[in-house]
């Protein structure tokens, strides 16, 4: 029990420091190419497409982070994105001595820019207190796309049971689906046929949703914060 409490305390401290500090991976929010020193940074600076898209992503990140009602959420999603983006770039560097552009990595950048922009257009629901959100809490994002709604569940992080380490390692709920928007009550077939009800003030999840064997989403009402 003492070990578990110590790990939880270390995680909370690490998360607090991450929220109040700038993102340390410089290419995650654009950077000064005159100071590029890491191979991945030089790769981005030497390729016009990566350079341009990285700057666009940096701008989208700053705008989304400034406007989002839950402090720390955009940072948390960015940290997980960085892990996959960095791995993609490392694969490109290993496979090509000529620093090929890596279309797969460019696609990740484009997708991330659109995702950051989507955050600004989404209705936001949560079970967290506004000033104390961490990845342990759940965020539900709903975006009206004409005849369809896109609903996304993100959060409820848990450390890996066998190799516990701080976020972003571990297990996170990240589930999404598009549904017809003509009715505010519907079932999410991709999410085990779970009944969902959406109003202007809350989202009600009708039954437990299993994300991984390690974590899930509780059946309850989540209030709207934007």
C-alpha positions, -999 to 999 in steps of 0.1 A, spaced: 0 0 0 28 24 8 44 17 -26 12 24 -44 7 57 -25 42 67 -32 37 60 -69 5 80 -70 22 110 -53 51 109 -78 26 108 -107 6 137 -93 38 158 -89 50 149 -124 17 158 -139 16 191 -121 51 200 -134 41 190 -169 11 212 -169 28 244 -157 59 239 -179 63 242 -217 64 211 -237 99 198 -237 99 181 -271 105 213 -291 92 200 -324 58 194 -308 49 231 -309 73 245 -336 108 257 -327 138 278 -338 156 259 -365 188 279 -359 190 260 -325 181 226 -339 205 200 -325 187 167 -323 185 146 -355 147 147 -355 148 185 -352 173 188 -381 151 164 -401 121 187 -397 140 219 -404 156 204 -436 123 194 -451 100 223 -463 68 202 -459 76 191 -423 88 226 -414 55 242 -426 32 216 -411 51 216 -378 46 254 -376 9 250 -384 6 224 -357 23 246 -332 -1 274 -339 -31 251 -337 -18 237 -304 -14 272 -288 -48 284 -299 -66 252 -288 -47 250 -255 -56 287 -247 -93 283 -253 -100 248 -240 -120 248 -207 -101 220 -190 -65 230 -183 -41 203 -191 -62 183 -215 -47 196 -248 -12 191 -233 -21 155 -224 -33 146 -259 -2 164 -274 21 143 -252 5 111 -265 7 124 -301 44 132 -297 52 96 -287 37 83 -320 51 111 -341 86 107 -327 86 70 -334 74 76 -369 103 101 -376 128 77 -360 117 50 -385 121 74 -414 157 82 -402 166 45 -398 152 36 -433 167 64 -453 201 80 -453 188 107 -475 161 118 -450 131 110 -472 100 130 -465 81 102 -448 45 105 -461 32 86 -431 46 111 -407 33 140 -427 -2 124 -425 2 122 -387 9 159 -386 -21 168 -408 -44 146 -388 -31 162 -356 -38 197 -369 -73 188 -378 -78 172 -344 -66 203 -326 -89 225 -346 -118 201 -338 -113 206 -301 -122 243 -306 -155 233 -323 -166 206 -298 -190 206 -269 -171 195 -239 -185 172 -211 -165 158 -181 -166 143 -147 -137 164 -135 -134 197 -116 -124 225 -140 -92 234 -121 -80 199 -113 -83 179 -145 -57 151 -151 -57 122 -175 -73 102 -146 -106 120 -155 -128 116 -186 -135 141 -213 -164 136 -238 -162 157 -270 -192 161 -292 -190 178 -326 -220 185 -348 -212 175 -384 -245 182 -401 -266 150 -402 -241 133 -379 -226 138 -345 -191 127 -337 -186 116 -301 -153 109 -285 -144 96 -251 -108 104 -239 -92 99 -205 -95 76 -175 -58 69 -176 -44 40 -156 -7 29 -152 3 -5 -166 -3 -31 -139 30 -49 -146 53 -20 -155 38 11 -138 52 44 -149 39 80 -152 17 93 -180 18 91 -210 28 54 -205 -1 32 -194 -37 27 -205 -60 54 -218 -96 54 -230 -97 68 -265 -130 58 -283 -150 76 -309 -179 70 -332 -202 90 -356 -240 88 -350 -271 103 -366 -278 137 -349 -316 137 -354 -322 121 -320 -304 129 -288 -307 93 -276 -288 66 -295 -267 35 -292 -230 34 -300 -225 1 -318 -188 3 -320 -187 7 -282 -205 -25 -273 -240 -12 -282 -240 13 -252 -270 36 -248 -261 73 -248 -282 104 -242 -270 139 -250 -286 171 -239 -273 207 -238 -263 203 -201 -250 167 -198 -242 134 -215 -255 102 -199 -238 69 -204 -262 41 -199 -239 13 -191 -202 6 -183 -179 8 -213 -148 -14 -213 -118 4 -229 -90 -21 -219 -88 -48 -192 -72 -21 -171 -98 7 -174 -132 18 -186 -159 44 -186 -185 46 -158 -222 46 -164 -233 80 -152 -241 116 -162 -212 139 -173 -218 176 -171 -212 201 -199 -184 227 -194 -185 244 -228 
